[in-house]
Amino acid sequence: MKIMIFNTLYFPYRIGGAEVSVQLLAEELVLQGHIVRVVSLTEGNEREVTMLNGVEIIKLPLSNVYWPFSKENKSFLKKAIWHLFDYLNVKMYFKVLKEIKAFAPDIVHTNNISGFSVLLWKAVKKCKVRLIHTSRDYYLFHPNSTMFSHGKTMNIKDKSIIFWSAIKKIYGRNVDEYVGISQFIQKQHHDNAFFKKAGHHVIYNAVSKIESDKVIDIRRIGFIGRLSTEKGFDIFCNVAGQYKRKYSFIAAGNFVNNEDQKSLIELANKSDVTLKGFMKLADFLNQVDAVVLPVRWNEPFGRTVVECVLADKLVLTNPVGAMTELSMLLPNIIITDNIERDFGDKIATAEIKAIDSSLIERFKPREIADQYLRVYNGKSGA
């Protein structure tokens, strides 16, 4: 089968879990004998063609007013212009139409499409190709892709969400099969009238088990991810400030270049949080016994949570997005709506349970690819 996968970014670019999940899927499909071409975006001015682990990678120059994934701050006006162009990006439509015609795939599987715009779906249907879409964020609802603004989750009935999602719902009628990476995000789209004509499925992301040191006694507490208020890093620091005499606290990740950075650095230093900067996940997991992730936004899946649990670590997090769903599926996830209040009792009484081998199998790339292949072939999804 010739499979064409679209995602805004692809290796070596990485800003979140989506890039990892798409790469794992593409490479597993190649291992199973399929021809896979991934189309993503580049900040360069020329079309790029490379091969990685059997996957052909096409990177197209983004036709918009700036490259949105740099750390450079943009003015409100410039951001607004970017998003208006991205609403229906005609230049990108003709670029992707040319790519689809040249490859002549059996299936087109779209994922994060910021930068391409929903006109990508129109291009697929113009070529009369079966179209599968996977939601890995909230781009279809709002341009910020998180539905999190000014320290809180946005209301689904906000005028801005109604405005930005209206045209996207119309173009969503081109999608043949829709996949959510959790029951939570699938329900969000289904309940808000997306993909009415499509079959709906839930397929979790592939997550491979990372071997790490076994926990004997919980003494080392970690945080990993963007060091931002959106990710709850301020809450982690507050917890560290309360319990720094009993536990050691480390944080792996980079700060976001915004107005919060200076205050968060000061808070971390005051709370005796050791800032490690970017770390490989395996190295991080060997330096912690438990992980605190005070996520504030509705995380669509929670790759980091699953990676930590499969590595036999305890995870303390909030009941947002797919977190509660994962806690019902996996052991060693403690859910609380007030981490600062409950941290001491939850950690003191926690027992880390062994991970059943069937759970490890459930997240393996081969299993996830098999589920997608059933959807590609018009059979029942997961």
C-alpha positions as CSV (number, residue, x, y, z in Angstrom):
1,M,0.0,0.0,0.0
2,K,1.2,3.5,-0.8
3,I,0.6,5.7,2.2
4,M,1.1,9.5,2.3
5,I,1.3,11.0,5.7
6,F,1.0,14.7,6.4
7,N,2.2,16.3,9.6
8,T,3.2,19.9,10.2
9,L,6.6,18.9,11.5
10,Y,8.8,15.8,11.2
11,F,12.2,14.7,12.3
12,P,14.5,16.5,13.3
13,Y,11.9,19.1,14.2
14,R,10.1,18.3,17.5
15,I,8.0,20.6,19.6
16,G,5.7,17.9,21.2
17,G,4.6,14.3,21.2
18,A,2.9,14.4,17.8
19,E,6.2,14.4,15.9
20,V,7.3,11.3,17.8
21,S,4.0,9.5,17.3
22,V,3.9,10.2,13.6
23,Q,7.5,9.0,13.1
24,L,6.9,5.8,15.0
25,L,3.8,5.1,12.9
26,A,5.5,5.9,9.6
27,E,8.5,3.7,10.4
28,E,6.4,0.8,11.6
29,L,4.3,0.9,8.4
30,V,7.6,0.6,6.4
31,L,8.7,-2.4,8.5
32,Q,5.4,-4.0,7.5
33,G,6.1,-3.6,3.8
34,H,4.3,-0.5,2.9
35,I,5.6,2.5,0.9
36,V,5.4,5.5,3.1
37,R,6.0,9.2,2.1
38,V,5.7,11.8,4.8
39,V,5.1,15.5,3.9
40,S,5.9,18.2,6.4
41,L,7.1,21.8,6.5
42,T,10.5,23.5,6.6
43,E,11.6,27.0,7.4
44,G,13.9,26.8,4.4
45,N,13.1,28.2,0.9
46,E,13.6,25.0,-1.0
47,R,11.7,21.7,-1.2
48,E,13.7,19.0,0.6
49,V,13.8,15.3,0.0
50,T,15.4,12.8,2.4
51,M,15.2,9.2,3.5
52,L,15.1,8.1,7.1
53,N,14.6,4.5,8.3
54,G,12.9,3.6,5.0
55,V,10.5,6.6,5.1
56,E,10.7,9.1,2.3
57,I,10.4,12.6,3.7
58,I,9.3,15.6,1.7
59,K,9.7,19.0,3.4
60,L,7.8,21.9,1.8
61,P,8.6,25.6,2.4
62,L,5.9,27.2,4.4
63,S,4.0,29.9,2.4
64,N,3.1,32.3,5.2
65,V,4.4,35.5,6.7
66,Y,6.9,33.8,9.1
67,W,8.1,30.5,10.5
68,P,6.0,30.0,13.6
69,F,8.2,27.5,15.5
70,S,11.1,29.9,16.3
71,K,11.6,31.3,19.8
72,E,11.3,34.9,18.4
73,N,8.4,36.8,19.9
74,K,5.9,38.0,17.3
75,S,3.5,41.0,17.6
76,F,-0.2,40.4,18.0
77,L,-0.8,41.9,14.6
78,K,1.7,39.6,12.9
79,K,0.3,36.6,14.6
80,A,-3.3,37.6,13.5
81,I,-2.1,37.9,9.9
82,W,-0.4,34.5,10.0
83,H,-3.5,32.8,11.3
84,L,-5.7,34.5,8.7
85,F,-3.5,33.2,6.0
86,D,-3.6,29.8,7.6
87,Y,-7.4,29.7,7.7
88,L,-7.5,28.8,4.0
89,N,-3.9,28.8,2.7
90,V,-4.3,28.7,-1.1
91,K,-0.6,28.7,-1.8
92,M,-0.1,25.6,0.3
93,Y,-3.1,24.0,-1.4
94,F,-1.4,24.0,-4.8
95,K,1.8,22.7,-3.3
96,V,0.2,19.7,-1.6
97,L,-2.0,19.1,-4.7
98,K,1.2,18.7,-6.7
99,E,2.7,16.3,-4.2
100,I,-0.4,14.1,-4.0
101,K,-0.6,13.8,-7.8
102,A,3.0,13.0,-8.1
103,F,2.9,10.2,-5.5
104,A,-0.5,8.8,-6.3
105,P,-1.1,7.3,-2.9
106,D,-3.7,4.7,-1.9
107,I,-4.3,6.5,1.4
108,V,-3.6,10.0,2.7
109,H,-3.4,10.2,6.4
110,T,-3.4,13.8,7.8
111,N,-2.4,14.7,11.4
112,N,-1.4,18.1,12.6
113,I,-2.2,20.4,9.7
114,S,-1.3,23.8,11.0
115,G,0.5,25.6,8.1
116,F,-1.1,23.4,5.5
117,S,-4.7,24.5,6.4
118,V,-7.8,22.5,5.9
119,L,-7.5,23.1,2.1
120,L,-5.2,20.1,2.4
121,W,-8.3,18.0,2.7
122,K,-9.8,19.5,-0.4
123,A,-6.6,18.7,-2.3
124,V,-6.8,15.1,-1.2
125,K,-10.4,14.7,-2.4
126,K,-9.7,16.5,-5.7
127,C,-7.3,13.6,-6.3
128,K,-10.0,11.1,-5.3
129,V,-7.9,9.5,-2.6
130,R,-9.2,7.9,0.7
131,L,-8.6,10.4,3.5
132,I,-8.0,9.6,7.2
133,H,-7.4,12.3,9.8
134,T,-6.0,12.0,13.3
135,S,-6.5,14.8,15.8
136,R,-3.4,15.3,17.9
137,D,-4.3,18.8,19.2
138,Y,-7.1,21.3,19.1
139,Y,-6.1,23.2,16.0
140,L,-9.5,22.7,14.4
141,F,-11.1,24.5,17.3
142,H,-8.7,27.4,17.7
143,P,-5.4,28.6,16.2
144,N,-3.5,28.2,19.5
145,S,-4.1,24.4,19.2
146,T,-4.4,24.0,23.0
147,M,-7.7,25.8,23.8
148,F,-5.8,27.2,26.8
149,S,-5.5,30.9,27.2
150,H,-4.8,33.4,30.1
151,G,-4.2,30.6,32.5
152,K,-7.4,28.7,31.9
153,T,-9.2,26.3,29.5
154,M,-11.3,28.1,26.9
155,N,-15.0,27.5,26.8
156,I,-16.1,25.6,23.8
157,K,-18.8,28.2,23.3
158,D,-16.4,31.1,23.1
159,K,-17.0,33.3,20.1
160,S,-13.4,32.9,18.9
161,I,-13.7,29.1,18.9
162,I,-17.0,29.3,17.0
163,F,-15.4,31.7,14.5
164,W,-12.2,29.7,13.9
165,S,-13.9,26.3,13.7
166,A,-16.8,27.1,11.4
167,I,-15.1,26.7,8.0
168,K,-13.0,23.8,9.3
169,K,-16.1,21.8,10.1
170,I,-17.3,22.3,6.5
171,Y,-14.0,21.1,5.1
172,G,-14.0,18.2,7.5
173,R,-16.8,16.7,5.4
174,N,-14.0,15.5,3.1
175,V,-12.6,13.2,5.7
176,D,-13.5,9.5,5.3
177,E,-12.3,8.2,8.7
178,Y,-11.6,10.2,11.8
179,V,-9.2,9.0,14.6
180,G,-8.8,10.6,18.1
181,I,-5.7,9.7,20.1
182,S,-7.9,9.3,23.2
183,Q,-11.5,8.9,24.0
184,F,-11.4,12.5,25.4
185,I,-10.3,14.2,22.2
186,Q,-12.4,12.0,20.0
187,K,-15.5,13.0,22.0
188,Q,-14.6,16.7,21.9
189,H,-14.7,16.6,18.1
190,H,-17.6,14.3,17.8
191,D,-19.8,16.3,20.3
192,N,-19.0,19.5,18.4
193,A,-20.1,18.4,15.0
194,F,-16.8,17.6,13.4
195,F,-16.5,14.8,10.8
196,K,-20.2,14.0,10.6
197,K,-19.8,11.9,7.5
198,A,-16.8,10.0,8.8
199,G,-16.3,6.8,10.8
200,H,-15.0,7.6,14.3
201,H,-12.2,5.7,16.0
202,V,-9.9,5.9,19.0
203,I,-6.3,4.8,18.6
204,Y,-3.7,5.6,21.2
205,N,-0.2,6.7,20.4
206,A,2.6,4.2,20.1
207,V,4.9,4.3,23.2
208,S,7.9,2.0,23.7
209,K,8.9,0.9,27.1
210,I,12.1,2.6,28.4
211,E,14.2,0.5,30.8
212,S,15.2,2.4,33.9
213,D,16.3,1.8,37.5
214,K,13.7,0.2,39.7
215,V,12.3,2.4,42.5
216,I,13.2,1.2,46.0
217,D,12.1,4.3,47.9
218,I,10.5,7.5,46.6
219,R,13.0,10.2,47.3
220,R,13.6,11.9,44.0
221,I,10.8,13.8,42.4
222,G,10.9,15.0,38.7
223,F,9.2,17.2,36.2
224,I,9.8,17.0,32.5
225,G,8.4,19.1,29.6
226,R,8.2,22.8,28.8
227,L,9.0,24.8,31.9
228,S,5.8,26.9,31.7
229,T,2.7,27.8,33.7
230,E,0.6,26.0,31.1
231,K,2.5,22.8,32.0
232,G,2.2,23.6,35.7
233,F,5.8,24.1,36.4
234,D,5.0,26.8,38.9
235,I,2.9,24.3,40.9
236,F,5.8,21.9,40.8
237,C,8.1,24.6,42.2
238,N,5.6,25.4,44.9
239,V,5.5,21.7,45.9
240,A,9.3,21.6,46.0
241,G,9.4,24.6,48.2
242,Q,7.1,22.9,50.7
243,Y,8.9,19.5,50.7
244,K,12.6,20.3,49.8
245,R,13.8,19.1,53.2
246,K,12.3,15.6,52.6
247,Y,12.7,15.1,48.8
248,S,15.0,16.2,46.0
249,F,13.4,17.9,43.0
250,I,14.7,18.1,39.4
251,A,13.2,19.6,36.3
252,A,14.1,18.6,32.7
253,G,13.1,20.9,29.9
254,N,13.5,24.4,28.5
255,F,11.7,27.6,29.4
256,V,9.3,29.2,27.0
257,N,10.6,32.6,25.8
258,N,7.8,34.7,27.4
259,E,7.0,37.1,30.3
260,D,6.8,34.1,32.7
261,Q,10.4,32.9,32.2
262,K,12.1,35.2,34.7
263,S,9.6,34.7,37.5
264,L,9.7,30.9,37.0
265,I,13.5,30.8,37.1
266,E,13.4,32.8,40.4
267,L,10.7,30.5,41.8
268,A,12.7,27.3,40.9
269,N,15.9,28.7,42.5
270,K,14.0,29.7,45.6
271,S,12.4,26.2,45.9
272,D,15.8,24.4,45.4
273,V,14.6,22.8,42.1
274,T,17.7,21.6,40.1
275,L,17.2,22.7,36.5
276,K,18.7,20.2,34.1
277,G,17.8,21.8,30.8
278,F,17.0,19.4,28.0
279,M,17.5,15.7,28.9
280,K,16.9,12.5,27.1
281,L,13.9,10.8,28.7
282,A,15.9,7.7,29.6
283,D,18.5,9.8,31.5
284,F,15.7,11.6,33.3
285,L,13.9,8.5,34.3
286,N,17.1,7.1,35.8
287,Q,17.3,10.1,38.1
288,V,13.8,10.1,39.5
289,D,11.5,7.8,41.5
290,A,8.2,9.7,40.9
291,V,7.1,12.3,38.4
292,V,4.8,15.2,39.1
293,L,3.0,16.7,36.0
294,P,0.6,19.4,37.1
295,V,-0.9,19.8,33.6
296,R,-3.4,22.7,33.3
297,W,-4.6,22.2,29.7
298,N,-6.7,19.3,28.4
299,E,-3.8,17.1,27.3
300,P,-5.1,15.1,24.3
301,F,-3.2,12.0,25.1
302,G,-0.3,12.4,27.6
303,R,2.7,10.6,26.0
304,T,5.0,11.6,28.9
305,V,2.6,10.1,31.4
306,V,2.5,6.7,29.6
307,E,6.3,6.7,29.1
308,C,6.9,7.3,32.8
309,V,4.4,4.6,33.9
310,L,5.8,2.0,31.5
311,A,9.2,2.8,33.0
312,D,7.8,1.8,36.4
313,K,7.6,5.3,37.8
314,L,4.8,6.8,39.8
315,V,3.0,9.8,38.2
316,L,1.0,12.4,40.0
317,T,-1.1,14.6,37.8
318,N,-4.4,16.5,37.4
319,P,-7.8,15.3,36.1
320,V,-7.6,17.1,32.8
321,G,-7.9,15.9,29.2
322,A,-7.0,12.2,28.8
323,M,-5.3,12.0,32.2
324,T,-8.3,10.4,34.0
325,E,-8.8,8.0,31.0
326,L,-5.1,6.9,31.3
327,S,-5.4,6.4,35.0
328,M,-8.2,3.9,34.4
329,L,-6.1,2.0,31.9
330,L,-2.7,2.1,33.6
331,P,-1.5,1.6,37.2
332,N,0.7,4.0,39.1
333,I,-1.1,7.2,38.0
334,I,-2.5,9.2,40.9
335,I,-5.1,11.9,40.0
336,T,-5.8,14.8,42.2
337,D,-7.4,18.2,41.6
338,N,-5.0,19.9,44.1
339,I,-1.4,18.6,43.8
340,E,0.0,21.2,46.3
341,R,-2.5,20.1,48.9
342,D,-2.3,16.3,48.4
343,F,1.3,15.8,47.4
344,G,2.6,14.8,50.8
345,D,-0.1,12.2,51.6
346,K,-0.3,10.7,48.0
347,I,3.5,10.2,47.8
348,A,3.9,8.9,51.4
349,T,1.2,6.2,50.9
350,A,1.9,5.3,47.3
351,E,2.8,1.7,46.2
352,I,4.3,1.2,42.8
353,K,2.7,-1.8,41.1
354,A,4.2,-4.0,38.4
355,I,3.2,-3.3,34.8
356,D,1.4,-6.1,33.1
357,S,3.0,-7.2,29.9
358,S,-0.3,-6.9,28.1
359,L,-0.2,-3.1,28.7
360,I,3.2,-2.9,27.3
361,E,2.0,-4.7,24.2
362,R,-1.0,-2.5,23.8
363,F,1.2,0.6,23.1
364,K,3.8,-1.1,20.9
365,P,4.3,0.5,17.5
366,R,3.3,-2.7,15.7
367,E,-0.1,-2.9,17.5
368,I,-0.8,0.8,16.8
369,A,0.1,0.4,13.1
370,D,-2.1,-2.6,12.8
371,Q,-5.0,-0.6,14.2
372,Y,-4.4,2.2,11.7
373,L,-4.2,-0.4,8.8
374,R,-7.6,-1.6,9.7
375,V,-8.9,1.9,9.5
376,Y,-7.1,2.5,6.2
377,N,-8.7,-0.6,4.8
378,G,-12.2,0.4,5.9
379,K,-12.4,-2.2,8.7
380,S,-13.4,-1.6,12.3
381,G,-11.0,0.6,14.2
382,A,-9.8,0.1,17.8
